[in-house]
Structures are given as structure tokens and as C-alpha cells.
């Protein structure tokens, strides 16, 4: 992974001292909160319900064991013993004191980390594929280009005050694992028919109040010109994006207003002037950055381990974990391991200080000292020898990191919601826990198969509910009741789509039963080996909506009696329907 040079370190150290003085002036009363607000946001510090929240940048989700141990230290010393991993491949601490934040940033700087540009109307953390460099379907390793984009965008003077925040994602595999269609700019590193490396460029994607799937603006930009092409996109947006209404200030609104053809014309007219300028990448520069992402010292191994196969046959728990949490690696004898932060009954994306220290230890012993954060709020050990999988599973199980649910119903994506965020309309975390506990039966989850369920506490969509197969979003509070809309048909990946709301909203206590009814329709209607999203696309929303609203949701009775609501016979799935 990339290491700071003397210039990187100097920039970060000087920013910390600048911020330390700003905090001193705020605490002494020299600065008002209004004056301090833009200064703290430039350093990733938010004011939330209980206090200050610090969002720390983790470039493209890659983190060393040393850095993970620093997170554990911060959680234990300055917070309440845990951190929250986000859908932007960052980490947040939610219970900080203002006077402690300069010391926190100083300690982060000592391990080559910062919180710069994790807030504000600027280019945010560059996100990427958590399997970059090790995936079997990878066409081009995106990591060097992600790092080049990070260096280019950090403190870029022209783009420090954009109309609104700006998010870039990059993927290098045949399958998009970085949700590039849901970003302001989505980049797919690819090769053309001649074997030349370049980028397919998407623009104008995004979620929030106005969810939009990005549009292709250029099928192939040669690698030498990707910085100048991205720069031209940002320049057109910076010049013409709306600044009078923050709800209409994202680039997706400008692209829709102009149309993709006119937006492309303006970008390419600007690009013609700078295409071969100082921003043009050279072979030497790409090689320099790529040198930080060379292969570790892989051993010569094979994919056939008799002991592993024997243990799988003897242990159903281990076999389930291998099925869901272990992914194929491009190097024989190695595997990609996903550590689940979604054990039913826990908060999606949260990790305790003890768990973070354990993850650092596991990374040192089994994965060359590196782990990765996924935008699904889990963690990855990317380079595990297959012969170490049994020991890794045993050790990780002791820290509740081996729930065999990756890609299943309880692998829920959730924002912090109204328990922490001042913008949220409703709670996300308690609802995620309630749903996970209701459907925690592994037999049931495996029968349902691949499915995504995303929860956001408001329309800002930090839980990315629009691209969940089932999406839940908090919409309002009335008389102390929280209400949620439910959408169907969202998806990320190569066939991304925005979910559609099925109808009127539901109370907190009704939502698990709504999910149950949606699943019952799926189990009745699916064809052999058909995923939930495929069934929704084939039969449409009608059958799901009809059954969900067919009768009143008897949730209040459930709460009193503990009974599961019984569906009509044609929808009933008695063996799999879990108890509430």
C-alpha cells in the first residue's frame, strides 16, 4: 500500500498544527461556532446529537495493521470503545470531545492518516474495489490510479469549493464491486481491443434526494489522459453547477438539465485545451505509484488441500463460512476472506477496540499485515493461504467476526440513523438489529440466497438504500412514531438500478413483517436458482405490493403474543418463516 513521503508527512503535520490553533481559539471564545464550522468540516469533524463525530479518511479502503491498531487506540482512549466503518470505506468515531480532536489527528498523522476532505464541498475519499489486485476477474489493477487520483484531488485549489460534495469510485474487474454507477464520477479501468489500458467513464450518478444511475460520457479514455478528462468534468461542474439550492447542486442535476450529449460536448471542448498539458500522466509516474502495490511474497501453492476439505465435511459452521465469506484468489493456494461485522444482534459496521486489535493481529499472521474496508461495511483479509483458513476461522470466531452471512439477508448495510445523526428522520441501527434477529436462521437465509437490504435514516441515503434489492428509508416522525418507506428492485454492480417505492410508509414495528411478506412472495414466485432481484425484475412490483398491503399488518399483536403472522396458504412458507 502507499506510504507517505516527506512532503505528504509535512503537509499533514502542518494541517494538524493549523487545526490545533483553530480549536484553541474556538475553546477560548475567539471563534464563534459559526466561524469554526467551516474550519472543523475541512478536518472531517461534525457536530452530531451526542457530540462531535470525526470521519477519518481511509484511501480506497486499504489499511495497515499499524493503522488498525491506532483505530483501536483512539476508540479506547477517546471514544466509547468502538468505531463505525462506513459505506465510503472510512471510519467514524461518534463520541469525541472537541479538545481531544487535535491530539487524535496528531496520533493519526504518526501512522500516515488524516481526516482531510472527508467533509465539505470537495472531492471526497476515492473508493475502489476491496478485492483490487487479487480478484480473479480483474482486468487492470485500479489501485495505482486510485492513489494518483487521491494525490491529485487532495488540496486541489480549483476544486476546494465545489457546488456540492463530489465522490469518485474506480473499479478494475469485469464485475463492478465499487458501485461506480452510483457516484458523481465512476471509472472502470479496462483494455481495448488492442490491449491498451484506458477508462470507461460514467458521470452524474448519485443517491440522496434524487437518485440517479450514472451515464456513460466516454467509452474509452487512454490512461495517460484520465486526470485531464476528470479535471474537465469537474471544471464544467464547478462553473455551471447550481449554488443557489444545495438540494439541486450535485453534478447529477446538471447532467440531467443539460442532457448527457450536451454535457459531453462541453467537457470535451474544455478537455481539448488541457488534454496534453501538465496533467498528462507519464509511464514513469504510473510506475512510481504502482511500485507501492507490488505483489507480496506469495508462496508456490496449489488449490487442493485435503485437510481443508476434510474439516469442511466435519464442520457445518466452517463449511457455511467457506461458502459465504471466502472468495477465490488469483494466486493458487490463496483465498480472499471477508470478516463479517454483521453478526445478528450487533450494529452493522461497528467494531470494538478489541475486534480491531484482533483484526490487526490476524492481518499480520495471515495476510501480509493489511486489511481492507468494504463499502458493505465489512472487512477483508485479501491474501490468506488456504492452509491457514481453519486456524484463521477459529481465531476470528472468538471475536465474533465469522458470521457466515456475506451477501445474505442479515448482511445489512445501515447508516447510524437518528440515534446519532441530526439529519435523520428515524432510527436505522435498532431496525437493522431487529430485522437481523428475526431472520437470523441460516437455513432460512441460505434458502433466500443472494439479497441486499440497505437502511438509511433519511433521504440523504448514507445507507445507500436506493441500490439495495430491498431499501428502507426513514421519512418522518409523527407523535413519536417513526415511519419508513420500502423500495424494491435496487441493485449495484454491472446491472445497477434504483429501487422503486412500493407504497405508503410503515411504522418501525411493521417493517420486519413487511420484509417477511416480500420474502414470502419471492419464495412462491421464484424460478429455479433465481435470485431475489431477478424475480423482482421478472414479475414486477405488483405481486409484492399486493400481498404487503392485502391485510393490515398485525404487528401490535405480534409484540404482545410473540406469534408470527400467518400468511394465506398460497404464500405460506411454514418451515422457513422465523419467529419474531
C-alpha positions in Angstrom: 0.0 0.0 0.0 1.0 3.6 -0.5 3.5 5.1 2.0 3.8 8.8 2.8 6.9 10.6 1.5 8.4 13.6 3.3 6.1 16.0 1.5 3.0 14.1 2.4 4.0 13.9 6.1 4.9 17.6 6.2 1.5 18.6 4.7 -0.4 16.5 7.2 1.7 17.6 10.2 1.2 21.3 9.3 -2.5 20.9 8.8 -2.8 19.3 12.3 -1.0 22.3 13.9 -3.2 24.7 12.0 -6.3 22.9 13.2 -4.9 22.8 16.8 -4.8 26.6 16.8 -8.3 26.8 15.4 -9.6 24.6 18.2 -7.7 26.7 20.8 -9.4 29.8 19.5 -12.8 28.1 19.5 -12.5 26.9 23.1 -11.3 30.4 24.2 -14.2 32.1 22.5 -12.1 33.9 19.9 -14.1 32.0 17.3 -17.8 31.6 17.3 -19.4 28.2 16.3 -20.4 29.8 13.0 -16.9 30.8 12.3 -15.5 27.5 13.4 -17.9 25.3 11.5 -16.2 25.5 8.0 -12.8 25.0 9.7 -13.8 21.8 11.5 -15.6 20.4 8.5 -12.4 20.8 6.5 -10.9 18.4 9.0 -13.7 15.9 9.0 -15.3 17.0 12.3 -19.1 17.0 12.5 -21.4 18.1 15.3 -24.0 15.4 15.9 -26.6 14.6 18.5 -24.4 13.4 21.3 -21.2 15.4 20.5 -18.6 15.6 17.8 -18.1 12.9 15.2 -14.7 12.5 13.4 -14.6 10.9 10.0 -11.2 9.6 9.1 -10.1 9.0 5.5 -9.0 5.5 4.5 -7.9 5.9 0.9 -9.7 3.2 -1.3 -10.3 1.3 1.9 -6.7 -0.1 2.4 -5.4 -0.1 6.0 -2.2 -1.5 7.5 -2.2 -3.4 10.8 -0.4 -0.4 12.4 -3.2 1.9 11.3 -5.9 -0.5 12.5 -4.2 -0.6 16.0 -4.3 3.1 16.0 -8.1 3.0 15.4 -8.4 0.6 18.4 -6.3 3.0 20.5 -8.5 6.0 19.5 -11.6 4.0 20.2 -10.4 3.1 23.7 -8.8 6.3 24.8 -11.0 9.0 23.2 -14.3 7.3 22.3 -16.5 4.6 23.9 -14.5 1.6 22.8 -15.7 1.2 19.2 -15.6 2.7 15.7 -18.1 2.7 12.8 -16.9 1.6 9.3 -18.9 3.4 6.6 -20.1 2.8 3.0 -17.3 5.3 1.9 -14.6 2.9 3.2 -13.8 5.3 6.0 -14.2 5.0 9.8 -16.1 7.3 12.1 -15.9 7.9 15.9 -19.1 9.3 17.3 -18.4 10.3 21.0 -15.4 12.7 20.9 -14.6 15.8 22.9 -13.6 18.9 20.9 -10.5 19.5 23.0 -9.2 15.9 22.2 -9.5 16.2 18.4 -6.1 17.9 17.7 -4.4 15.1 19.7 -6.3 12.5 17.8 -5.2 14.0 14.4 -1.7 14.1 15.7 -1.7 10.4 16.5 -3.3 9.6 13.2 -0.6 11.6 11.4 2.0 9.4 13.1 0.6 6.4 11.1 0.2 8.3 7.9 -3.6 9.1 8.2 -5.7 12.2 8.4 -9.3 13.4 8.1 -8.8 15.9 5.3 -11.6 16.2 2.7 -13.9 13.7 4.5 -16.4 16.6 4.6 -17.2 19.8 2.7 -17.9 20.6 -0.9 -14.7 19.0 -2.3 -13.6 15.7 -3.8 -14.1 13.1 -1.1 -12.3 9.9 -0.3 -11.6 7.9 -3.6 -13.2 4.5 -3.2 -12.4 1.3 -5.0 -12.9 -2.5 -5.3 -12.0 -4.2 -2.0 -10.6 -7.1 -4.0 -8.3 -4.9 -6.1 -5.1 -6.7 -7.0 -6.3 -10.1 -6.0 -9.6 -10.7 -7.8 -9.6 -13.4 -10.5 -11.7 -11.3 -12.8 -9.5 -8.3 -12.6 -8.7 -6.7 -16.0 -6.4 -3.9 -14.6 -5.3 -3.2 -11.0 -7.1 0.0 -10.1 -5.0 0.8 -7.0 -2.3 2.9 -8.7 -4.9 5.0 -10.4 -6.9 5.4 -7.2 -3.8 6.7 -5.5 -3.0 9.1 -8.3 -6.5 10.4 -8.2 -6.2 10.8 -4.4 -2.9 12.8 -4.7 -4.3 14.9 -7.5 -7.5 15.8 -5.7 -6.1 16.5 -2.2 -5.9 20.2 -1.7 -6.6 20.9 -5.4 -7.1 24.7 -5.3 -9.6 24.8 -8.1 -11.9 22.2 -6.6 -11.8 23.1 -2.9 -15.2 24.8 -3.0 -17.4 22.9 -5.5 -21.2 23.5 -5.6 -21.5 20.3 -3.5 -19.6 17.3 -2.3 -18.1 15.1 -5.0 -17.5 11.3 -5.0 -15.4 9.2 -7.3 -15.2 5.4 -7.4 -12.9 3.2 -9.5 -13.1 -0.5 -10.4 -10.8 -2.8 -12.4 -12.7 -6.1 -12.6 -15.1 -7.5 -15.1 -17.7 -7.2 -12.3 -18.2 -3.8 -10.7 -17.6 -4.1 -7.0 -17.2 -0.4 -6.3 -20.8 0.8 -7.1 -19.4 3.1 -9.8 -22.8 3.7 -11.3 -23.9 5.5 -8.0 -21.1 8.1 -8.0 -20.6 11.5 -9.4 -17.8 10.0 -11.5 -17.5 6.3 -11.9 -14.3 4.9 -13.5 -13.9 1.3 -14.9 -10.2 0.6 -15.8 -10.3 -1.6 -18.9 -8.5 -2.6 -22.0 -9.5 -2.0 -25.6 -9.2 -4.5 -28.5 -5.6 -3.6 -28.9 -4.8 -4.4 -25.3 -4.3 -0.7 -24.4 -5.3 0.4 -20.9 -7.9 3.1 -20.5 -11.1 4.1 -18.7 -14.8 3.8 -19.3 -16.1 7.0 -17.7 -19.5 7.4 -16.1 -20.9 10.7 -14.8 -23.9 12.0 -13.0 -24.7 9.1 -10.7 -25.6 9.5 -7.1 -28.2 8.8 -4.5 -29.8 11.1 -1.9 -33.0 13.0 -2.6 -32.7 12.5 -6.4 -31.2 9.0 -7.0 -29.7 8.6 -10.5 -27.7 5.9 -12.2 -24.6 7.4 -13.9 -24.5 7.8 -17.7 -21.6 6.9 -19.9 -19.8 10.0 -21.0 -16.8 8.3 -22.7 -16.3 4.7 -23.6 -12.5 4.8 -23.6 -10.2 7.4 -22.2 -6.5 6.4 -22.6 -4.8 6.1 -19.2 -2.4 9.0 -20.0 -5.4 11.4 -20.1 -7.6 10.3 -17.3 -6.6 13.1 -14.9 -7.2 15.8 -17.5 -10.5 14.3 -18.5 -11.7 14.1 -14.9 -10.4 17.7 -14.4 -12.6 18.9 -17.4 -15.7 17.2 -15.9 -15.0 18.9 -12.6 -14.4 22.3 -14.3 -17.7 22.2 -16.2 -19.5 21.2 -13.0 -17.7 23.9 -10.9 -18.6 26.5 -13.5 -22.3 25.6 -14.1 -23.4 23.6 -11.1 -26.1 25.3 -9.1 -25.0 27.1 -5.9 -28.4 28.6 -5.1 -30.0 25.4 -3.9 -27.9 22.7 -2.1 -30.6 20.1 -2.9 -30.0 20.7 -6.6 -26.3 21.3 -6.5 -24.9 17.8 -7.3 -23.5 17.1 -10.7 -26.3 14.7 -11.5 -28.7 17.6 -11.6 -26.5 19.5 -14.1 -26.1 16.4 -16.3 -29.9 15.8 -16.4 -30.6 19.5 -17.0 -28.1 19.7 -20.0 -28.5 16.1 -21.2 -25.6 13.8 -21.4 -24.8 14.8 -25.0 -24.5 18.5 -24.3 -22.6 17.9 -21.1 -20.2 15.7 -23.0 -19.8 18.4 -25.7 -18.8 21.0 -23.1 -16.4 18.6 -21.3 -14.7 17.6 -24.5 -14.4 21.3 -25.6 -12.7 22.1 -22.3 -10.6 18.9 -22.5 -9.2 19.8 -25.9 -7.4 22.7 -24.3 -5.8 20.7 -21.5 -5.6 17.2 -22.8 -1.8 17.2 -23.4 -1.0 19.7 -20.7 0.8 19.2 -17.4 -1.9 16.8 -16.1 -1.0 14.2 -18.7 0.2 11.0 -16.9 3.6 9.5 -17.9 4.8 6.0 -17.8 7.3 6.9 -15.1 4.7 8.4 -12.8 2.4 5.4 -13.1 5.3 3.1 -12.5 6.4 5.1 -9.4 2.9 4.8 -7.8 2.4 1.2 -8.9 5.6 0.3 -7.1 3.7 0.7 -3.8 1.3 -2.0 -4.9 3.6 -4.9 -5.9 2.7 -8.5 -5.0 3.6 -9.7 -1.6 5.9 -12.7 -1.2 3.4 -15.4 -2.3 4.4 -19.0 -1.9 4.1 -21.6 -4.6 1.0 -23.5 -3.5 -1.9 -25.4 -5.0 -5.7 -25.1 -4.6 -6.1 -28.6 -3.3 -5.8 -29.0 0.5 -7.1 -32.4 1.8 -7.1 -31.2 5.4 -9.3 -28.2 4.4 -11.8 -30.4 2.6 -11.9 -32.9 5.5 -12.6 -30.1 8.0 -15.3 -28.7 5.8 -17.0 -32.1 5.7 -16.9 -32.4 9.5 -17.9 -28.8 10.4 -21.1 -27.4 9.1 -20.3 -24.0 10.6 -16.9 -23.9 8.9 -18.4 -25.1 5.7 -21.1 -22.3 5.8 -18.4 -19.8 6.4 -16.3 -21.0 3.5 -19.3 -20.8 1.2 -20.2 -17.2 2.1 -17.1 -15.5 3.4 -14.2 -17.0 1.4 -13.7 -15.8 -2.1 -11.4 -17.1 -4.9 -7.9 -15.5 -5.2 -6.0 -15.1 -8.5 -2.9 -16.9 -7.0 -3.2 -20.6 -6.5 -3.3 -21.7 -2.8 -4.6 -18.4 -1.5 -8.0 -17.1 -0.7 -9.8 -13.8 0.0 -11.5 -13.7 3.4 -14.3 -11.4 4.4 -14.7 -10.7 8.1 -18.3 -10.0 8.8 -19.2 -7.1 11.0 -22.9 -8.1 10.8 -23.4 -10.8 13.4 -27.2 -10.7 14.2 -27.7 -8.6 17.4 -24.8 -6.3 16.6 -24.6 -2.9 14.9 -23.8 -3.2 11.2 -20.3 -1.7 10.5 -19.3 -1.3 14.2 -16.1 -2.9 15.5 -14.9 -2.7 19.1 -11.3 -1.8 20.0 -10.8 -5.5 20.9 -12.0 -6.6 17.5 -9.8 -4.0 15.7 -6.8 -5.2 17.6 -7.7 -8.8 16.7 -8.1 -7.9 13.0 -4.7 -6.3 13.1 -3.2 -9.4 14.6 -5.0 -11.7 12.1 -3.7 -9.5 9.2 -0.1 -9.7 10.5 -0.3 -13.5 10.9 -2.3 -14.4 7.8 -2.5 -11.5 5.3 0.9 -9.7 5.0 -0.2 -7.0 7.5 -3.0 -5.5 5.6 -6.8 -5.4 5.7 -9.4 -3.6 3.7 -12.8 -1.9 4.3 -15.7 -2.7 2.0 -18.4 -0.3 1.1 -20.8 -3.0 2.5 -19.2 -2.2 5.9 -17.3 -5.4 6.4 -13.5 -6.1 6.4 -11.3 -8.1 4.1 -8.1 -10.1 4.5 -7.0 -10.3 0.9 -4.1 -12.7 0.9 -4.7 -15.7 3.1 -3.1 -19.1 2.4 -5.8 -21.7 2.1 -3.9 -24.0 4.5 -4.4 -21.2 7.2 -8.1 -20.9 6.7 -9.0 -23.3 9.6 -6.9 -21.5 12.1 -8.0 -18.1 10.9 -11.6 -19.1 11.2 -11.1 -20.4 14.8 -9.3 -17.3 15.9 -11.7 -14.9 14.2 -14.7 -16.7 15.7 -13.5 -15.9 19.2 -14.0 -12.2 18.3 -17.4 -12.7 16.6 -16.0 -11.9 13.1 -17.1 -15.1 11.3 -20.9 -14.8 10.8 -21.4 -16.7 7.6 -23.7 -14.2 6.0 -21.8 -12.2 3.4 -24.3 -11.4 0.6 -27.2 -12.8 2.6 -30.2 -11.2 4.3 -28.5 -10.2 7.6 -25.5 -8.6 5.8 -27.4 -5.4 6.2 -26.0 -2.0 5.2 -27.0 0.7 7.6 -26.2 4.3 8.4 -26.0 5.4 12.1 -29.6 7.0 11.8 -31.4 9.1 14.3 -29.5 7.8 17.3 -26.5 9.8 16.2 -27.2 12.0 13.1 -29.0 15.3 13.3 -30.3 14.9 9.7 -32.0 11.5 10.2 -35.8 11.2 10.5 -35.7 7.7 12.0 -33.6 5.1 13.7 -31.5 2.8 11.5 -29.4 0.7 13.9 -32.2 -0.7 16.1 -34.2 -1.5 13.0 -31.3 -3.3 11.4 -30.8 -5.3 14.6 -34.5 -6.2 14.8 -34.6 -7.4 11.2 -31.3 -9.4 11.6 -32.5 -11.1 14.7 -35.8 -12.0 13.2 -34.2 -13.6 10.1 -31.0 -15.0 11.6 -31.8 -18.6 10.8 -29.0 -19.7 8.5 -31.3 -22.3 6.8 -33.7 -19.5 6.0 -31.0 -17.2 4.8 -29.4 -19.8 2.6 -32.8 -20.6 1.0 -33.4 -17.0 0.3 -29.9 -16.7 -1.2 -28.2 -13.6 -2.5 -30.0 -10.5 -1.5 -29.1 -6.9 -0.3 -31.0 -5.0 2.3 -30.0 -1.4 2.9 -31.3 1.1 5.5 -31.0 4.9 5.6 -32.4 7.1 8.4 -33.3 9.8 5.9 -33.3 10.7 2.2 -29.6 11.6 2.2 -29.1 7.8 1.7 -25.9 7.2 3.6 -27.1 3.6 3.9 -27.4 3.6 0.0 -31.0 2.3 0.3 -31.7 3.2 -3.3 -29.4 0.4 -4.6 -30.5 -2.3 -2.1 -32.7 -5.1 -3.5 -34.8 -4.1 -0.6 -34.3 -0.5 0.5 -35.7 1.1 3.7 -35.6 4.8 4.4 -36.8 6.9 7.4 -39.2 9.6 6.1 -40.7 11.4 9.1 -41.8 11.3 12.7 -45.3 11.8 13.9 -46.5 11.7 17.5 -43.2 10.0 18.4 -43.7 7.3 15.8 -41.1 6.7 13.1 -42.2 6.0 9.5 -40.3 4.2 6.8 -40.7 3.8 3.1 -39.8 0.5 1.5 -38.4 0.2 -2.1 -37.8 -2.8 -4.3 -35.6 -3.5 -7.2 -32.4 -1.6 -6.4 -29.1 -3.1 -7.3 -25.4 -2.3 -7.7 -22.8 -3.9 -10.0 -22.8 -4.2 -13.7 -26.6 -4.1 -13.9 -27.2 -1.3 -11.4 -30.7 0.0 -10.8 -32.6 2.4 -8.5 -35.3 0.8 -6.4 -39.0 1.9 -6.6 -41.1 2.7 -3.5 -43.9 0.1 -3.2 -46.4 2.3 -1.5 -47.4 4.2 1.7 -44.9 4.1 4.6 -44.8 1.8 7.6 -44.1 2.2 11.3 -40.9 0.9 12.9 -42.6 -2.2 14.3 -44.3 -3.0 11.0 -41.1 -3.1 8.9 -39.9 -6.7 9.8 -43.3 -8.1 8.9 -43.2 -6.2 5.6 -39.8 -7.8 4.8 -41.3 -11.2 5.7 -44.1 -10.7 3.3 -41.8 -9.6 0.5 -39.7 -12.7 1.0 -42.8 -15.0 1.0 -43.8 -13.7 -2.4 -40.3 -14.3 -3.6 -40.3 -17.9 -2.4 -43.5 -18.6 -4.1 -42.8 -16.9 -7.4 -39.1 -17.6 -8.0 -37.9 -19.9 -10.7 -35.1 -22.4 -10.1 -31.8 -20.7 -8.9 -33.4 -17.3 -9.5 -32.1 -14.5 -7.2 -34.5 -12.1 -5.4 -33.6 -9.2 -7.7 -34.1 -11.4 -10.8 -37.6 -12.3 -9.6 -38.5 -8.7 -8.9 -37.4 -7.7 -12.4 -39.2 -10.6 -14.0 -42.6 -10.3 -12.3 -42.5 -6.6 -11.4 -43.6 -4.9 -8.1 -47.3 -5.8 -8.4 -47.4 -9.1 -6.6 -45.1 -7.9 -3.8 -47.2 -4.7 -3.3 -50.5 -6.6 -3.4 -49.5 -9.0 -0.7 -47.8 -6.5 1.6 -50.9 -4.2 1.6 -53.5 -7.1 1.3 -54.3 -7.1 5.0 -53.4 -4.9 8.0 -50.0 -5.7 9.5 -50.8 -7.2 12.8 -47.5 -6.1 14.4 -49.1 -4.9 17.6 -50.4 -8.4 18.3 -47.0 -9.8 17.5 -45.4 -7.6 20.1 -47.9 -8.8 22.8 -48.1 -12.5 21.9 -44.8 -13.2 20.2 -46.6 -15.0 17.4 -45.6 -14.9 13.8 -48.3 -13.5 11.5 -49.5 -16.4 9.3 -49.8 -15.8 5.6 -52.6 -17.1 3.4 -51.9 -20.7 2.3 -50.7 -19.9 -1.1 -48.0 -17.6 0.3 -47.1 -19.6 3.4 -43.7 -21.0 4.0 -44.1 -22.7 7.4 -40.6 -24.3 7.7 -38.7 -21.1 6.9 -40.7 -18.4 8.4 -38.8 -17.5 11.6 -40.3 -16.5 14.8 -40.5 -12.7 15.6 
